[in-house]
Amino acid sequence: MTKLLPGLLLALLLALAGQYLSHFIGIELMSLPKSPVSAILVAILLGIIVRNTLPLPRVIDPGIAFSLKRVLRFGIVLLGIRLSLGEVGAIGVRSLPVIVIAAGSALLVVTALSRRFGLGSRLGTLIAVGTSICGATAIVATAPAIGARDQEVAYSIACITIFGVLAMVCYPFLAHMVFSGNAFAAGLFLGTSVHETAQVAGAGLVYQELYSDPRALDVATVTKLVRNLGMLIVIPLMSVLYHRRDDVEGEAPGLLSMVPLFVVGFALMSLLRTVGDIGPLAFGLIERDLWSTLVGYTRELAEISLAVAMAAVGLNTRIGELMQLGLRPFAVGLFAAALVGVVAVVMIFAVSAIGFIDAA
């Protein structure tokens, strides 16, 4: 545990610095009632600056990795307390058409485009899967199923990192503008078009802070968790397609191993909220005021955990390594990110036009 402390404390320090600078710039310097500067965005940028300008010791790396995985997933699990199971189900059902069309378009088009660019089918498949489904997690899970080389895995993860971080920073502003402040549509867009779970959480938090609407974070989180479950279909499918060529030595992971535990944890926390909200006493034991207080504290702990994870995202972004990617993978990654974003916007307006969601 002690080896995790340096990195954890640095991420926490940057998260707190982000809060302070957001308050100082917006309220102290600009004399506004609410800061227009997102504390989460500041924490991410501080992390990137610190990582790429200071000679950081390797002793911080375990804590940063822990923040990126365990602290992030802990925060996402706790976010489940914000929604009842009924709300989660409603968001999930409404997000499905957008997710299926956007992800399907990316898988088909990006894989074909990669061949045209001469990247090879495996690298193209990894970029397509990472962009459309679940970022680096999907890439790492798919790689052994299609016999991808380590270099192909590294290249595809670099693509996802570059455009995922850019989307996390820029998409909250774009979503607010395109959807005229509709938080549900903005959250659906963020959850569908931003690559990594951490990046989606960061984008949702930035939107919440800038526009004082937590709905976008809730919708983005549920949409991304539904999208993550696409691994249950896509990875076995890719395994079958590549094994037909008889040139693949790896094996696809089991179905249960492809279900992220934090998705299950999120659902269980939502179930806890649903049961706790029934009747005059939560669980027949806890006074309603006390239950509301506990829910509020849990929400705050979730946001603190995610803030620490977002600072770790910045600390884990090494610009020098990303610059070594090469032009062709970069171009395909850019096209993939743009394609998913454009298809998501079109689909959101399309399902809104038929009354499936309200994106007006």
JORACOR-V137202 format. One record per residue. N is the residue number from 1. PHI is phi in degrees with one decimal (999 if undefined). PSI is psi as a letter, one per 30 degrees, with the letter a starting at -180 (* if undefined). D_CENTER is the distance of its C-alpha to the mean C-alpha in Angstrom with 2 decimals. Layout:
n: (N | N)
phi: (PHI | PHI)
psi: (PSI | PSI)
d_center: (D_CENTER | D_CENTER)
This chain:
n: (1 | 2 | 3 | 4 | 5 | 6 | 7 | 8 | 9 | 10 | 11 | 12 | 13 | 14 | 15 | 16 | 17 | 18 | 19 | 20 | 21 | 22 | 23 | 24 | 25 | 26 | 27 | 28 | 29 | 30 | 31 | 32 | 33 | 34 | 35 | 36 | 37 | 38 | 39 | 40 | 41 | 42 | 43 | 44 | 45 | 46 | 47 | 48 | 49 | 50 | 51 | 52 | 53 | 54 | 55 | 56 | 57 | 58 | 59 | 60 | 61 | 62 | 63 | 64 | 65 | 66 | 67 | 68 | 69 | 70 | 71 | 72 | 73 | 74 | 75 | 76 | 77 | 78 | 79 | 80 | 81 | 82 | 83 | 84 | 85 | 86 | 87 | 88 | 89 | 90 | 91 | 92 | 93 | 94 | 95 | 96 | 97 | 98 | 99 | 100 | 101 | 102 | 103 | 104 | 105 | 106 | 107 | 108 | 109 | 110 | 111 | 112 | 113 | 114 | 115 | 116 | 117 | 118 | 119 | 120 | 121 | 122 | 123 | 124 | 125 | 126 | 127 | 128 | 129 | 130 | 131 | 132 | 133 | 134 | 135 | 136 | 137 | 138 | 139 | 140 | 141 | 142 | 143 | 144 | 145 | 146 | 147 | 148 | 149 | 150 | 151 | 152 | 153 | 154 | 155 | 156 | 157 | 158 | 159 | 160 | 161 | 162 | 163 | 164 | 165 | 166 | 167 | 168 | 169 | 170 | 171 | 172 | 173 | 174 | 175 | 176 | 177 | 178 | 179 | 180 | 181 | 182 | 183 | 184 | 185 | 186 | 187 | 188 | 189 | 190 | 191 | 192 | 193 | 194 | 195 | 196 | 197 | 198 | 199 | 200 | 201 | 202 | 203 | 204 | 205 | 206 | 207 | 208 | 209 | 210 | 211 | 212 | 213 | 214 | 215 | 216 | 217 | 218 | 219 | 220 | 221 | 222 | 223 | 224 | 225 | 226 | 227 | 228 | 229 | 230 | 231 | 232 | 233 | 234 | 235 | 236 | 237 | 238 | 239 | 240 | 241 | 242 | 243 | 244 | 245 | 246 | 247 | 248 | 249 | 250 | 251 | 252 | 253 | 254 | 255 | 256 | 257 | 258 | 259 | 260 | 261 | 262 | 263 | 264 | 265 | 266 | 267 | 268 | 269 | 270 | 271 | 272 | 273 | 274 | 275 | 276 | 277 | 278 | 279 | 280 | 281 | 282 | 283 | 284 | 285 | 286 | 287 | 288 | 289 | 290 | 291 | 292 | 293 | 294 | 295 | 296 | 297 | 298 | 299 | 300 | 301 | 302 | 303 | 304 | 305 | 306 | 307 | 308 | 309 | 310 | 311 | 312 | 313 | 314 | 315 | 316 | 317 | 318 | 319 | 320 | 321 | 322 | 323 | 324 | 325 | 326 | 327 | 328 | 329 | 330 | 331 | 332 | 333 | 334 | 335 | 336 | 337 | 338 | 339 | 340 | 341 | 342 | 343 | 344 | 345 | 346 | 347 | 348 | 349 | 350 | 351 | 352 | 353 | 354 | 355 | 356 | 357 | 358 | 359 | 360)
phi: (999 | -63.7 | -70.4 | -84.4 | -60.2 | -56.9 | -67.7 | -61.6 | -65.8 | -64.5 | -63.3 | -63.8 | -60.6 | -68.7 | -63.4 | -66.9 | -63.1 | -62.3 | -62.1 | -64.4 | -65.7 | -60.0 | -65.7 | -64.5 | -68.5 | -77.0 | -99.4 | -75.4 | -80.1 | -91.7 | 56.0 | -99.6 | -67.6 | -139.6 | -69.6 | -83.1 | -99.9 | -74.4 | -64.1 | -64.3 | -63.3 | -63.2 | -62.1 | -62.5 | -64.4 | -61.7 | -61.1 | -63.1 | -63.7 | -61.7 | -62.1 | -99.8 | -123.2 | -111.4 | -79.4 | -72.2 | -72.5 | -68.2 | -64.1 | -83.8 | -61.6 | -59.7 | -67.6 | -66.9 | -61.7 | -63.3 | -64.7 | -68.2 | -105.5 | -70.3 | -65.4 | -59.2 | -66.9 | -60.7 | -63.6 | -66.4 | -57.9 | -65.7 | -60.6 | -59.5 | -68.9 | -77.3 | -130.8 | -80.1 | -60.7 | -61.8 | -67.1 | -60.8 | -62.1 | -64.0 | -65.6 | -60.1 | -64.2 | -69.8 | -81.7 | -57.4 | -58.6 | -66.1 | -62.2 | -62.2 | -69.9 | -65.1 | -67.0 | -61.4 | -61.6 | -63.8 | -60.6 | -73.2 | -71.5 | -68.1 | -61.7 | -66.5 | -63.9 | -60.9 | -65.3 | -63.5 | -84.7 | 73.4 | -82.0 | 96.0 | -66.6 | -69.8 | -62.6 | -62.2 | -63.9 | -64.3 | -63.6 | -64.4 | -66.2 | -64.0 | -72.2 | -89.4 | -111.5 | -148.5 | 60.3 | -63.1 | -60.3 | -66.4 | -63.2 | -64.4 | -73.4 | -79.7 | -51.6 | -67.7 | -69.5 | -113.3 | 70.9 | -72.4 | -82.0 | -59.4 | -64.0 | -66.0 | -63.3 | -62.4 | -62.7 | -67.9 | -65.7 | -61.7 | -59.2 | -62.4 | -64.6 | -57.7 | -79.8 | -68.4 | -65.5 | -61.1 | -65.1 | -59.8 | -80.3 | -95.8 | -64.6 | -57.5 | -67.6 | -62.8 | -63.2 | -62.7 | -73.7 | -64.8 | -101.2 | 53.1 | 81.9 | -75.0 | -68.6 | -63.7 | -64.0 | -62.9 | -63.5 | -63.5 | -64.8 | -63.1 | -67.8 | -89.9 | -104.0 | -86.2 | -74.2 | -87.8 | -59.8 | -62.3 | -68.6 | -63.5 | -60.6 | -63.4 | -63.2 | -64.5 | -67.0 | -60.9 | -61.2 | -60.2 | -69.8 | -73.8 | -118.3 | 53.1 | -135.7 | -71.0 | -60.0 | -61.7 | -64.9 | -60.6 | -66.5 | -61.3 | -65.0 | -62.9 | -59.2 | -67.3 | -66.9 | -63.4 | -61.6 | -58.7 | -67.8 | -61.0 | -60.1 | -63.0 | -101.1 | -69.8 | -66.9 | -59.5 | -62.7 | -63.8 | -61.4 | -63.4 | -61.5 | -78.7 | -71.3 | -63.7 | -83.5 | 59.5 | -128.0 | -121.0 | -95.6 | -76.2 | -125.3 | -73.1 | -66.4 | -65.9 | -60.1 | -63.9 | -70.2 | -90.1 | -92.5 | -60.3 | -64.0 | -70.1 | -67.1 | -63.7 | -61.9 | -59.2 | -63.5 | -66.9 | -65.9 | -65.4 | -63.0 | -58.8 | -63.7 | -62.2 | -68.4 | -64.4 | -83.2 | -86.7 | 81.1 | -70.2 | -120.3 | -66.4 | 59.1 | 72.9 | -129.0 | -101.8 | -59.9 | -59.7 | -64.0 | -65.7 | -61.5 | -62.6 | -65.5 | -63.5 | -62.3 | -62.5 | -64.2 | -64.8 | -60.7 | -65.5 | -63.7 | -61.0 | -69.8 | -64.8 | -60.3 | -67.9 | -63.3 | -62.8 | -63.2 | -68.2 | -61.7 | -66.6 | -58.1 | -62.6 | -66.7 | -94.4 | -93.8 | -102.8 | -62.5 | -59.4 | -67.8 | -67.3 | -69.8 | -85.9 | -61.7 | 103.4 | -71.3 | -67.9 | -61.2 | -61.0 | -64.0 | -66.6 | -62.7 | -63.2 | -62.9 | -61.3 | -63.4 | -65.7 | -61.7 | -61.1 | -63.1 | -66.4 | -62.5 | -61.4 | -61.7 | -60.5 | -67.9 | -63.1 | -68.4 | -67.0 | -71.4 | -69.3 | -63.8 | -96.1 | 83.6 | -72.9 | -136.5 | -108.9 | -111.5 | -74.6)
psi: (e | f | f | f | e | e | e | e | e | e | e | e | e | e | e | e | e | e | e | e | e | e | e | e | e | e | e | e | e | f | h | l | f | k | k | g | k | k | e | e | e | e | e | e | e | e | e | e | e | e | e | g | f | k | i | k | l | f | f | f | e | e | e | e | e | e | e | f | d | e | e | e | e | e | e | e | e | f | f | f | f | f | k | l | e | e | e | e | e | e | e | e | e | f | f | e | e | e | e | e | e | e | e | e | e | e | e | e | e | e | e | e | e | e | e | e | f | g | f | k | e | e | e | e | e | e | e | e | e | e | e | f | d | h | b | e | e | e | e | e | e | e | e | f | f | g | h | k | l | e | e | e | e | e | e | e | e | e | e | e | e | e | f | e | e | e | e | e | e | e | e | e | e | e | e | e | e | e | g | h | g | j | e | e | e | e | e | e | e | e | f | e | f | k | d | l | e | e | e | e | e | e | e | e | e | e | e | e | e | e | g | h | j | f | e | e | e | e | e | e | e | e | e | e | e | e | e | e | f | f | f | f | e | e | e | e | e | e | e | e | e | e | f | f | f | h | g | k | f | l | k | k | l | l | e | e | f | f | j | k | f | f | e | e | e | e | e | e | e | e | e | e | e | e | e | f | f | k | l | f | k | k | g | g | e | k | k | e | e | e | e | e | e | e | e | e | e | e | e | e | e | e | e | e | e | e | e | e | e | e | e | e | e | e | f | g | j | j | e | e | e | e | f | g | e | l | e | e | e | e | e | e | e | e | e | e | e | e | e | e | e | e | e | e | e | e | e | e | e | e | f | e | f | g | g | e | l | j | g | *)
d_center: (26.33 | 28.14 | 26.57 | 23.14 | 24.58 | 24.82 | 21.17 | 20.10 | 22.68 | 21.73 | 18.08 | 19.57 | 22.16 | 19.81 | 17.86 | 21.36 | 22.48 | 19.74 | 21.02 | 24.56 | 24.23 | 22.50 | 25.43 | 28.01 | 27.18 | 26.70 | 29.30 | 31.76 | 32.01 | 31.30 | 32.90 | 30.39 | 29.88 | 26.07 | 24.28 | 22.59 | 20.73 | 17.29 | 17.56 | 13.88 | 14.35 | 17.63 | 16.34 | 13.94 | 16.94 | 19.31 | 17.49 | 17.68 | 21.30 | 22.32 | 21.02 | 22.72 | 25.91 | 27.00 | 28.29 | 26.04 | 27.56 | 25.96 | 26.43 | 23.17 | 21.07 | 21.03 | 19.84 | 17.00 | 15.92 | 16.42 | 14.29 | 11.31 | 11.85 | 14.18 | 13.70 | 9.92 | 10.72 | 13.76 | 12.15 | 9.99 | 13.34 | 15.22 | 13.28 | 15.09 | 18.27 | 17.52 | 18.09 | 20.94 | 20.77 | 22.34 | 19.69 | 16.90 | 19.14 | 19.90 | 16.37 | 15.68 | 18.96 | 18.52 | 15.19 | 16.76 | 18.93 | 16.33 | 13.96 | 17.09 | 18.66 | 15.79 | 14.79 | 18.53 | 19.44 | 17.16 | 18.49 | 22.05 | 22.29 | 20.37 | 22.27 | 25.50 | 24.85 | 24.21 | 27.64 | 29.21 | 27.90 | 29.34 | 26.21 | 27.09 | 25.66 | 23.64 | 21.75 | 21.19 | 19.98 | 17.43 | 16.07 | 16.15 | 14.47 | 11.62 | 11.20 | 11.81 | 10.43 | 8.04 | 8.26 | 10.62 | 10.98 | 12.42 | 14.44 | 15.97 | 16.79 | 18.29 | 20.27 | 23.06 | 23.40 | 24.39 | 26.10 | 23.99 | 25.28 | 23.61 | 23.85 | 22.07 | 19.15 | 19.10 | 19.41 | 16.61 | 14.13 | 15.57 | 14.96 | 11.25 | 11.17 | 13.51 | 12.15 | 8.44 | 9.89 | 12.36 | 10.20 | 8.37 | 12.05 | 13.84 | 12.18 | 12.71 | 16.35 | 16.61 | 15.31 | 17.79 | 20.51 | 20.13 | 19.93 | 22.47 | 20.64 | 19.76 | 16.82 | 16.37 | 16.30 | 14.02 | 11.38 | 12.05 | 11.74 | 8.39 | 7.01 | 9.24 | 9.29 | 6.24 | 6.01 | 3.87 | 2.33 | 3.91 | 3.78 | 2.88 | 5.01 | 7.00 | 7.74 | 8.73 | 10.76 | 12.35 | 13.40 | 14.76 | 16.70 | 18.07 | 19.13 | 19.76 | 18.08 | 15.81 | 15.68 | 12.89 | 10.50 | 12.08 | 11.91 | 8.30 | 7.53 | 10.41 | 9.79 | 6.59 | 8.81 | 11.65 | 10.21 | 9.69 | 13.36 | 14.36 | 14.89 | 17.96 | 19.51 | 18.47 | 19.19 | 22.63 | 23.44 | 22.84 | 24.86 | 27.71 | 27.81 | 28.01 | 30.40 | 32.75 | 33.43 | 34.68 | 33.14 | 30.26 | 30.86 | 27.52 | 26.56 | 23.54 | 22.00 | 23.14 | 21.46 | 21.00 | 19.30 | 16.58 | 15.66 | 13.17 | 15.20 | 12.59 | 12.48 | 16.23 | 16.18 | 14.23 | 16.89 | 19.64 | 18.85 | 18.92 | 22.19 | 23.48 | 22.96 | 24.66 | 27.61 | 27.96 | 28.34 | 31.26 | 34.77 | 36.37 | 35.23 | 31.80 | 32.50 | 36.14 | 36.18 | 34.11 | 35.26 | 33.04 | 32.84 | 31.85 | 29.17 | 27.71 | 27.85 | 26.08 | 23.25 | 23.04 | 23.01 | 20.25 | 18.06 | 19.00 | 18.32 | 14.76 | 14.24 | 16.22 | 14.26 | 10.93 | 13.14 | 14.49 | 11.27 | 10.45 | 14.05 | 13.64 | 11.02 | 13.93 | 16.48 | 15.07 | 15.25 | 18.73 | 19.87 | 23.04 | 21.47 | 19.25 | 22.47 | 24.12 | 22.02 | 24.78 | 25.24 | 24.90 | 21.53 | 20.31 | 21.85 | 20.39 | 16.83 | 17.49 | 19.04 | 16.29 | 13.66 | 16.41 | 17.43 | 14.24 | 14.08 | 17.81 | 17.99 | 15.37 | 17.54 | 20.69 | 19.71 | 18.71 | 22.11 | 23.81 | 22.86 | 23.67 | 27.03 | 27.99 | 27.04 | 24.17 | 21.97 | 23.02 | 21.47 | 24.66)
